[in-house]
């Protein structure tokens, strides 16, 4: 995880227009551009959005496989 602390950044559009910038911490994964990471993020979103518990279990198994294959589990 790459962490940058106290980065000046507008909180919302109104702040950007008014040049009111607050300090924020930014957290980014060094693997965020890799295909496996993007697939994993998509699966996490699907797990969170599906109303089906059985589908969520299947998706979670797929996610675990991807993380395991890439040494993250």
Secondary structure as a PSIPRED ss2 file (coil, helix, strand):
# PSIPRED VFORMAT (PSIPRED V4.0)

   1 X C   1.000  0.000  0.000
   2 X E   0.000  0.000  1.000
   3 X E   0.000  0.000  1.000
   4 X E   0.000  0.000  1.000
   5 X E   0.000  0.000  1.000
   6 X E   0.000  0.000  1.000
   7 X E   0.000  0.000  1.000
   8 X E   0.000  0.000  1.000
   9 X E   0.000  0.000  1.000
  10 X C   1.000  0.000  0.000
  11 X C   1.000  0.000  0.000
  12 X C   1.000  0.000  0.000
  13 X H   0.000  1.000  0.000
  14 X H   0.000  1.000  0.000
  15 X H   0.000  1.000  0.000
  16 X H   0.000  1.000  0.000
  17 X H   0.000  1.000  0.000
  18 X C   1.000  0.000  0.000
  19 X C   1.000  0.000  0.000
  20 X C   1.000  0.000  0.000
  21 X C   1.000  0.000  0.000
  22 X E   0.000  0.000  1.000
  23 X E   0.000  0.000  1.000
  24 X E   0.000  0.000  1.000
  25 X E   0.000  0.000  1.000
  26 X E   0.000  0.000  1.000
  27 X E   0.000  0.000  1.000
  28 X E   0.000  0.000  1.000
  29 X C   1.000  0.000  0.000
  30 X C   1.000  0.000  0.000
  31 X C   1.000  0.000  0.000
  32 X C   1.000  0.000  0.000
  33 X C   1.000  0.000  0.000
  34 X C   1.000  0.000  0.000
  35 X H   0.000  1.000  0.000
  36 X H   0.000  1.000  0.000
  37 X H   0.000  1.000  0.000
  38 X H   0.000  1.000  0.000
  39 X H   0.000  1.000  0.000
  40 X H   0.000  1.000  0.000
  41 X H   0.000  1.000  0.000
  42 X H   0.000  1.000  0.000
  43 X H   0.000  1.000  0.000
  44 X H   0.000  1.000  0.000
  45 X H   0.000  1.000  0.000
  46 X H   0.000  1.000  0.000
  47 X H   0.000  1.000  0.000
  48 X H   0.000  1.000  0.000
  49 X H   0.000  1.000  0.000
  50 X C   1.000  0.000  0.000
  51 X C   1.000  0.000  0.000
  52 X C   1.000  0.000  0.000
  53 X H   0.000  1.000  0.000
  54 X H   0.000  1.000  0.000
  55 X H   0.000  1.000  0.000
  56 X H   0.000  1.000  0.000
  57 X H   0.000  1.000  0.000
  58 X H   0.000  1.000  0.000
  59 X H   0.000  1.000  0.000
  60 X H   0.000  1.000  0.000
  61 X H   0.000  1.000  0.000
  62 X H   0.000  1.000  0.000
  63 X H   0.000  1.000  0.000
  64 X H   0.000  1.000  0.000
  65 X H   0.000  1.000  0.000
  66 X H   0.000  1.000  0.000
  67 X H   0.000  1.000  0.000
  68 X H   0.000  1.000  0.000
  69 X H   0.000  1.000  0.000
  70 X C   1.000  0.000  0.000
  71 X C   1.000  0.000  0.000
  72 X C   1.000  0.000  0.000
  73 X C   1.000  0.000  0.000
